[in-house]
Amino acid sequence: MVLVSCSYVPLEIPLALGIPAKRAVFREPGASCEAYLPRDFCPYAKAFAREHGQDCVVAIAGSCDAMRRAYDALRYFGLAREVHFVDVPRSCGGGAEAYYAGVLRDFALELAHAVRRERGDAGASAHDVDGPLFQRRLVAVMQSMNSLRQGLSRLFELVAEGRISAMDAIGTALRVNDALGTRPRGNWDSASGAPADAGAARGSERGGFMSTAGTAVVLEGAMRLAGPCGPGAGGSGGSGQSRSGGRPGGRARVGVSGTCLLEPALLGVLEEVGLAVAFVDSCLGPRSFDFRVPTDEGVGQAEGDPRTDAGADENAAAGVNSSVIPGGSLDPFYALAHAYLGKPACPRMFVGDMRAQHLRKLVRSCGVHGIVYFAPKFCDHAYYDFAELKRHVGESEGLPMLLLEGEYGSARSGQTLTRVTAFREMLEGRLGLG
């Protein structure tokens, strides 16, 4: 399994190689974390310093100094089978995208080399990163992941509508993530990890691993929480927020922002004290889902701006068009770099005021009355980001902002409960809900 540290590292690459892959989401710090990295250290980065086992490959993105130190510790102490450093640019645009496309291709080559080293020559054509079979599979996985992201995005739209709770939505996203990290079944689950021939590959190109991993079942179950979703349908889902009716019901609405939402349980705490969570701006939320990877012909050339391609909407649900690869103009690595660097920015990116514009749009569209910002302790990116957002969103929109700092296990601490309750009371006082 490949475990990635950052939402900017595409899961599509290991999945196309037949390797289970997921975002690293830790439920608690490892028992041995303190033995490898300092105590006063980013808790998410420190959580990587644990024994991952010899079947685990860890991909660390160059997000910050803390993650670089985690990468060093993983390699030095041999805590994982393999450790890869993925140098994610801090900006978007042609130059950054072209550079990142090269980084992603190198990442694919490293993973493919490891697969061939373990499995020998069996299925070698499927692991030739520049060959037609692998590139067709990669495009197929990109399309399947587009569909999956679209479903998760819809789930968080239901949160904004008050039809399901943010805790339910995040829980579903985490279960989907876990499903991607399970060993796929079917055509790709052979001794070589690849289909026996090109015909079998084409039969599995349309994302068979996605359904067998259980992601569709997880999403379908989550959608049922919202009840009927047609026009005029009333929300009668299975969560506290759904029962309260979301926007009505006398509850102050808040948005949650931050870097990595270290503890999803914080959303449950906010809802339990009487706040309605309308959006989650975190790398565990829509920031990782509200984009699609272009798979159309003509996308993938550094010249011009591929963001303007006219066929993007129509292609989102299209099947693999193998006529454009290889020999066509689609470069799947450039397409991945283009899409991932252009997704809603997180605090690690240097993109001017794009972060503030994105959060301001969420604030206005969701009609929130305040913002709760969660910062993992010792996270420099979070502290800088909070100061900027407080100035350019909180003050400009007249919204109170609550800064919560924490580690694993801090969501239900007495201090957090006290501060969240006081924040709710202050919002209710402003709204005349007391």
C-alpha positions in Angstrom: 0.0 0.0 0.0 1.1 3.6 -0.7 0.4 6.1 2.1 0.6 9.7 1.0 1.0 12.7 3.3 -0.7 15.4 1.3 -3.8 15.9 -0.9 -1.5 17.4 -3.6 0.0 13.9 -4.3 -2.3 12.1 -6.8 -3.5 8.7 -5.7 -4.2 8.0 -9.4 -0.5 7.0 -10.0 -0.2 4.1 -7.6 -3.7 3.0 -8.2 -3.0 2.7 -11.9 -0.1 0.5 -11.1 -2.5 -1.8 -9.2 -1.2 -0.6 -5.8 -3.7 0.3 -3.1 -3.2 3.9 -2.0 -4.8 6.4 0.4 -4.2 9.6 2.2 -2.6 9.1 5.6 -5.2 9.9 8.3 -4.1 9.0 11.8 -6.6 8.4 14.5 -4.0 9.0 17.2 -0.2 9.5 17.6 2.0 6.5 17.4 3.3 5.1 20.6 6.9 5.5 19.4 6.5 8.9 17.8 8.4 10.7 20.6 11.4 8.5 20.1 12.0 9.8 16.6 11.0 13.5 16.5 10.9 16.3 19.1 8.0 16.6 21.5 7.2 20.2 20.5 6.6 19.3 16.8 3.7 19.3 14.4 1.5 16.4 15.5 0.6 15.3 12.0 4.2 15.2 10.8 5.3 13.4 14.0 2.6 10.8 13.6 4.4 9.5 10.5 7.4 8.5 12.7 6.0 5.1 13.5 6.6 1.5 12.2 4.6 1.3 9.0 5.4 -2.3 8.2 7.3 -3.8 5.3 4.2 -3.7 3.0 3.8 0.0 3.2 5.4 2.7 0.9 5.2 6.2 2.3 5.1 9.3 -0.1 6.0 12.5 1.8 5.2 15.8 0.1 7.5 18.8 0.6 4.8 20.7 2.4 6.8 22.2 5.2 10.0 21.8 7.2 8.2 19.5 9.6 7.3 17.0 6.8 10.9 17.1 5.5 12.1 16.1 9.0 9.5 13.3 9.1 10.8 12.1 5.7 14.4 12.1 7.1 13.3 10.1 10.2 11.4 7.6 8.1 14.4 6.9 5.9 17.0 7.0 8.7 15.2 4.7 11.0 13.8 2.4 8.3 10.2 2.8 9.4 8.7 1.9 6.1 9.5 -0.4 3.2 10.2 2.6 0.9 10.0 6.4 1.4 9.5 8.8 -1.5 9.8 12.5 -1.4 7.4 14.3 -3.7 8.5 17.9 -4.4 5.1 19.7 -4.8 5.5 23.3 -6.1 3.9 26.1 -4.1 2.4 27.8 -7.1 0.3 27.0 -10.1 0.6 27.9 -13.7 2.5 26.7 -16.7 6.1 26.6 -15.3 5.0 24.9 -12.0 2.7 22.5 -13.8 5.5 21.4 -16.2 7.9 20.9 -13.4 5.4 18.9 -11.3 4.5 16.8 -14.3 8.1 15.7 -14.3 8.1 15.0 -10.6 5.0 12.9 -10.9 6.5 10.9 -13.8 9.6 10.2 -11.7 7.3 9.1 -8.8 5.5 6.7 -11.2 8.9 5.4 -12.4 10.1 4.7 -8.9 6.9 2.9 -7.9 6.9 0.9 -11.2 10.5 -0.1 -10.6 9.6 -1.3 -7.1 6.7 -3.3 -8.5 8.8 -4.9 -11.2 11.5 -5.7 -8.7 9.0 -7.6 -6.6 7.0 -9.3 -9.3 9.6 -9.9 -12.0 8.7 -9.5 -15.6 5.1 -10.7 -15.2 2.8 -7.9 -16.4 5.9 -5.7 -17.3 4.0 -3.9 -20.0 1.4 -2.7 -17.5 4.2 -1.1 -15.5 6.0 0.7 -18.4 5.2 4.2 -17.4 5.6 5.6 -20.9 3.9 2.6 -22.6 0.4 2.6 -24.0 -1.1 0.1 -21.6 -0.1 1.9 -18.5 -1.1 5.3 -19.9 -4.6 3.9 -20.8 -4.9 2.6 -17.3 -3.8 5.9 -15.8 -6.4 7.8 -17.8 -9.1 5.3 -16.8 -8.2 5.8 -13.1 -8.2 9.5 -13.6 -11.8 9.3 -14.9 -12.9 7.0 -12.1 -11.4 9.3 -9.5 -13.2 12.2 -11.2 -16.5 10.4 -10.7 -15.6 9.6 -7.1 -14.7 13.2 -6.3 -17.9 14.4 -7.9 -19.9 12.1 -5.6 -18.0 13.4 -2.5 -18.5 17.0 -3.6 -22.2 16.4 -3.8 -22.1 15.0 -0.3 -20.6 18.2 1.0 -23.2 20.2 -0.9 -25.8 18.4 1.2 -24.0 19.6 4.3 -24.3 23.2 3.1 -28.0 22.5 2.5 -28.5 21.1 6.0 -29.5 17.7 4.8 -26.7 15.8 6.5 -24.2 16.7 9.1 -20.6 17.6 8.4 -19.5 14.8 10.7 -21.4 12.3 8.6 -19.9 13.6 5.4 -16.3 13.6 6.8 -16.9 10.1 8.1 -17.9 9.0 4.6 -14.9 10.6 3.0 -12.6 8.8 5.4 -14.3 5.5 4.7 -13.9 6.1 1.0 -10.2 6.9 1.6 -9.8 3.7 3.6 -11.5 1.7 0.8 -9.0 3.0 -1.7 -6.2 1.6 0.5 -7.6 -2.0 0.4 -6.2 -4.6 -2.0 -8.3 -4.6 -5.2 -10.0 -7.7 -6.5 -10.8 -9.0 -9.9 -8.7 -8.6 -13.0 -5.9 -6.7 -11.4 -5.5 -9.0 -8.4 -3.2 -11.6 -10.0 0.2 -12.8 -9.0 1.6 -10.0 -11.2 -0.9 -7.4 -10.1 -1.8 -6.8 -13.7 -4.3 -8.2 -16.3 -3.0 -11.2 -18.2 -3.3 -9.4 -21.6 -4.2 -6.2 -23.2 -7.8 -7.3 -23.7 -8.3 -7.9 -20.1 -6.7 -4.6 -19.3 -9.2 -2.8 -21.5 -12.0 -4.6 -19.7 -10.7 -3.3 -16.4 -9.7 0.2 -17.6 -13.0 1.8 -16.7 -12.2 1.7 -13.0 -13.1 -1.8 -11.9 -10.9 -1.3 -8.9 -13.1 1.6 -7.8 -16.2 -0.5 -7.4 -14.5 -3.5 -5.9 -12.8 -1.3 -3.4 -16.3 -0.5 -2.1 -16.3 3.2 -2.7 -19.6 3.2 -4.6 -21.3 1.3 -1.8 -19.9 3.7 0.8 -21.2 6.8 -1.2 -24.6 5.2 -1.8 -25.1 4.6 1.9 -24.1 8.2 2.7 -26.5 9.6 0.2 -29.3 7.7 1.8 -28.6 9.7 5.0 -30.0 12.8 3.3 -33.3 11.2 2.3 -35.0 12.2 -0.9 -32.8 14.6 -2.9 -35.2 15.6 -5.6 -36.7 19.1 -6.0 -38.8 20.1 -3.0 -37.8 17.1 -1.0 -37.5 17.6 2.7 -34.3 16.7 4.5 -35.0 13.9 7.0 -31.7 12.2 7.2 -30.0 10.3 9.9 -27.9 13.0 11.5 -28.4 15.7 14.1 -28.0 18.5 11.6 -30.4 16.9 9.2 -33.1 16.6 11.9 -32.6 20.2 12.9 -33.2 21.3 9.4 -29.8 23.0 8.8 -30.4 26.7 8.0 -33.6 27.1 10.1 -33.9 25.7 13.5 -32.4 28.5 15.5 -28.8 27.4 15.3 -25.8 29.6 14.4 -24.1 28.4 11.3 -20.3 28.2 11.1 -17.6 27.2 8.7 -14.6 25.2 9.6 -11.2 26.0 8.1 -7.6 25.1 8.6 -4.7 23.1 7.3 -5.2 19.4 8.0 -8.3 18.8 10.2 -6.3 16.7 12.6 -9.3 15.4 14.5 -12.5 15.0 12.5 -14.2 14.5 15.9 -14.0 18.3 16.3 -17.0 18.6 13.8 -19.0 16.4 16.1 -18.1 18.6 19.1 -19.2 21.7 17.3 -22.5 20.1 16.3 -23.1 18.7 19.8 -22.8 22.1 21.5 -25.4 23.5 19.1 -23.6 24.9 16.1 -24.5 23.9 12.5 -21.4 23.3 10.4 -22.1 24.5 6.9 -18.7 23.9 5.2 -15.4 22.3 5.9 -12.4 24.0 4.2 -9.8 21.4 5.0 -7.7 18.9 3.1 -10.0 16.2 4.5 -13.0 18.0 3.0 -14.0 19.5 -0.4 -10.6 21.2 -0.9 -9.6 17.7 -2.0 -12.7 17.0 -4.1 -13.8 20.2 -5.8 -11.8 19.7 -9.0 -11.5 17.3 -11.9 -8.5 16.0 -13.8 -8.9 16.8 -17.6 -8.8 13.7 -19.8 -9.7 15.3 -23.1 -7.7 15.3 -26.2 -5.7 18.5 -26.5 -5.0 18.8 -22.7 -1.5 18.3 -21.4 0.6 20.6 -23.5 2.5 23.4 -21.7 1.6 25.9 -24.4 -1.3 28.1 -23.5 -3.7 27.5 -20.6 -5.5 24.1 -20.7 -8.0 25.4 -18.2 -9.9 26.9 -21.0 -10.6 23.6 -22.9 -14.2 23.7 -24.1 -14.9 20.0 -23.7 -14.2 19.6 -20.0 -17.8 19.3 -18.8 -18.8 16.8 -21.5 -15.7 14.7 -20.9 -16.2 14.4 -17.1 -18.5 11.4 -17.6 -16.9 10.0 -20.8 -15.1 6.7 -21.2 -11.5 6.2 -22.1 -10.7 7.6 -25.5 -7.6 5.5 -26.2 -7.1 7.1 -29.6 -5.5 10.1 -28.0 -2.8 8.1 -26.1 -0.2 7.4 -27.0 0.6 9.5 -30.0 -2.1 12.1 -29.2 -1.7 15.3 -27.3 -2.8 14.1 -23.9 0.0 13.9 -21.3 -1.6 12.3 -18.2 1.2 13.5 -15.9 0.8 17.1 -17.1 -3.0 16.7 -16.7 -2.6 15.5 -13.1 -0.1 18.3 -12.3 -2.5 20.9 -13.9 -5.5 19.7 -11.9 -3.9 19.1 -8.5 -2.0 22.4 -8.4 -5.1 24.3 -9.6 -7.5 22.8 -7.0 -8.7 25.0 -4.1 -5.5 26.1 -2.5 -4.4 25.1 1.0 -2.2 27.3 3.3 1.0 25.7 1.9 0.5 27.4 -1.5 1.7 30.8 -2.5 -1.2 32.0 -4.6 -1.8 35.6 -3.6 -5.3 36.2 -2.3 -6.8 33.0 -3.8 -7.2 31.4 -0.4 -9.1 34.4 0.9 -11.3 34.7 -2.2 -12.2 31.0 -1.9 -13.1 31.2 1.8 -15.1 34.4 1.2 -17.1 32.6 -1.5 -17.9 29.8 0.9 -18.9 32.2 3.6 -21.3 34.0 1.4 -22.8 31.0 -0.4 -23.3 29.1 2.9 -24.5 32.0 4.9 -22.4 31.4 7.9 -22.3 33.5 11.0 -18.7 32.7 12.2 -15.6 30.7 11.3 -13.8 28.1 13.5 -10.2 27.7 12.4 -8.3 24.6 13.6 -4.5 24.7 13.7 -2.4 21.7 14.7 0.1 22.8 17.3 3.4 24.1 15.9 2.0 24.5 12.4 3.5 27.6 10.9 1.4 27.5 7.8 -1.8 27.5 9.9 -0.8 30.5 12.0 0.1 32.6 9.0 -3.0 31.6 7.2 -5.2 32.4 10.1 -3.8 35.9 10.4 -4.4 36.5 6.7 -7.9 35.1 6.7 -8.9 37.0 9.8 -7.9 40.2 8.1 -9.2 39.6 4.6 -12.3 37.5 5.4 -13.3 37.7 9.1 -12.9 41.5 9.4 -14.0 42.3 5.8 -17.1 40.2 6.2 -17.8 41.1 9.8 -17.5 37.5 10.9 -16.1 36.4 14.3 -13.3 33.8 14.0 -12.3 31.3 16.7 -8.8 29.9 16.6 -8.5 26.4 18.1 -5.1 24.7 18.5 -4.8 21.1 19.2 -3.2 17.7 18.9 -4.7 14.2 18.6 -7.2 13.7 21.4 -7.8 17.4 22.0 -11.2 17.8 20.3 -13.1 16.8 23.5 -10.9 18.4 26.0 -12.5 20.6 28.6 -10.8 23.7 27.2 -12.0 23.1 23.7 -15.6 22.5 24.9 -15.5 25.6 27.0 -14.2 27.8 24.1 -16.6 26.4 21.6 -19.6 26.8 23.9 -18.6 30.4 24.6 -18.2 31.0 20.8 -21.7 29.6 20.2 -23.2 31.8 22.9 -21.5 34.9 21.5 -22.9 34.1 18.0 -26.4 33.5 19.3 -26.2 36.8 21.2 -25.3 38.6 17.9 -28.1 36.9 16.1 -30.7 37.4 18.9 -31.2 33.6 19.3 -30.6 33.6 23.1 
